[in-house]
Each structure stands twice: as C-alpha cells, then as structure tokens.
Amino acid sequence: MTVKTHRVACAAWTHETGSEDAARAWQARVEATGNCRELHSIEVRDGQQWVPLHIAQASRILATSVGQMVDTLIKVHGGWSADAAARADATAEPGTDEWRNALGPHEDATLTADGRPAATGGWCTCPAVGDDEWVRYERWSARGREAHGYVHAGCRALVQAG
C-alpha cells in the first residue's frame, strides 16, 4: 500500500497521491482537461494535517544549514529578524548553544546555483553580460519563495528578477 504523502486539492475535491511528482502530474491532467474550474493546489501531509507545498518547502529550506544543497541550489545565507535575535539574547548568552537553539530555524534564506552570495539589492551595471554569466538564485521566508531570478557571476548583482 502506498502512503499518501501529497494531495491535489480544490474547493470541490481532493486526490491523494504517494509523491510530489504524482501530485504534479495529477494537477497537470486536471488543469489540461478543464473538467474542474477551481484553483488547485498541492499539499503535503505533516503529521495529521495538510500544509501547502510551498510552506513545506520553505520549512525544509529554512531548517537546512548554510552550505548545504537544497534540490539544485546551495543555501548561501540564513538569517533572523531583529525580534528573533532580541528574544534569543534575552534567553541566553549570544554565541552559546542555548542561544542558537533559542534562535530556531532561519527566518529567511538565499540560495544560489554556484554556492556564492547574491547581492540582490541592485542591478548589474557590467557591460555585456553573457548568458553563461547568469547564476540562478532564490530568496525564501516562512511564507514561501519571495524572489527568484539570476545574478551576474562576477559582480553578483541582479541581471533578472522575478
């Protein structure tokens, strides 16, 4: 028996599957046939509840250590808000294991295809950037993927954002 780990859901019905690939294929078939006009989402089983796929992906990315591969990208930055840092500072001495535990998982993360930082605060002004100089990046928070696009391999600034 296949464990149902994913499902495609809309306001009218749900269909459970055993994998993300199977859920994506089911969703594509439903949307291609046009038999259901509702918006469809993929959800992941988390214990006894179902959560949207993008939230489950965000949780996994934020919990991953900097320098680790996440699918096809490498996590190059993980950070916390000033509020999270203040709460951790009030709990324990900064830099201790207790303090790190109080911070919890990262609240934001940046990933790149080459494992180098991305300077997403501005646009690349380098002359004639070739296609082979584009490096994919993504920024994530607990809400999901916040931004994605490409940075220049040299200056690390944005060449395309989405």
N, C-alpha and C positions, 0 to 999 in steps of 0.2 A: 504494500500500500504506500502510495506517495504522500509525504507530509505536505500539506497545503501551506506554503510559506508566503505566497503572494496572491493578490486578487485584483481583478479589474472591477471597478465599482462606478455606479452612477446612481441617480435618484430612483431609477426603476428596478435595478437588479444588481447582483454581484456574481462573479465567476471566479472561483478559487483555483489556483494552479500550484505547481511544485517548484517553480523557479521564476526569476525575473524575466529571463528570455521567453518563457512560455506565456507570461502575462503580457509582455510587449507584443508578441505575435497575436495573441487573442485580441488585444486592444486594436491592433492594426486591421485585423479582419473585420471587427465590428465597425470601425470608422470607414473602411473601404466599401462595405456593403450599404451603409447608410440606413440600416434597419432600425437603428436607435438614434434619435436626435439629441440625447442628453450628452453632457460633458462627461468624459470617462477619465478616471484616474487610476493609477496603480498604487496599491497599498501593500505594506509589509506587516506580517504578524510580529508583534512584540509582546511576548507573554500571552496574555488573554485579550489584548486589544490590537486593533489595526491602526497603523500610522501611515501617512502619505510617504511614498517612496523618497521624495526629496528631503523630507525630515529625517528619515532613517539614514540616508546617505550623508547628510550634514552631521548627524551624531557620530557616525563612523569616522568621518574626516576630522572632526574636532578632537576626537579621542586619540587619533593617531599621533605618534611622536614626530617632531620635526626631523627631516632627513629620510623619512620612510616613504615608500612607494604607495600610492593610492590609485588603483587601476593603472592608468598610463601616465600619471603625473607624480611628481615628488613634492611632498609638503616642505616648503621652504620657510614658512613663518607661521607662528601661532601666537595669539595674544589674548589679553584680557582687558576688560574695561577698567576705568579708574575705580568704579564702585567695587568690582571684584577684588582688586588689589587692596583697597582700603579694608574690606571685610577680612581678607587674609592677614593683613598687617595687624588688625585688632585681635586676631586669633592666636598668632604665633610670631616668633622672631623671623623676619624676612631671610630667605635662603635656606631655612630648615625644611626637613621632610614634612613636618606638620603644616608649615606654611604652604608648601607646594600642594599638599593634599587639600588644604582649605581653598586654594585657587580653583581646583577642579579642572575639568577639561577646558581646552582653549575655547574662547568665545568667538574668535574669528581665525581664519586661516587663509594663506595664499599658497597655491600650488603652481609649479611650472613644469614644462616638459623636460628641461635640462637640469633642474635642481638648483638653479641660481636665482637670486632675488629678482623681483619685478618692481620697478618704480612706476606705479600706476597713477601717480599724481599729476602727470603731464604727458604731452605728446612728443614723440621723437622728432627732432629737427635735423637729423643727419641727412646729408644729401644722398639720393638714390639708394634706398633700402631695397635690396634684392629679396625675392621670395624665400631664398634659402636662409635669410637672416631673421625670419619671423619665428618666435618661440611662443607656443601656446601657454596661457595662464588662466587660472580661475581663482576667484575670491569667494569664500563661504562663511556663513554665520549659522546660527541655530535655525534661522528661517529658510535656509537652503542656499543655492548658488546665487550670490549677489551680483557678480560680474564675471565676464569671461571675454577672451579675445586673444590678442597677440602683442608681445613686446619685442623690441629690437634686440637681437642677440648681443649687440655691442653696448649701447648706452642703457638698455633695459627699460626705456620709456615706451609708452603705448604706440603701436602702429595701427591697431584696430581694436575697438572695444564693442561689447555687446551686452 
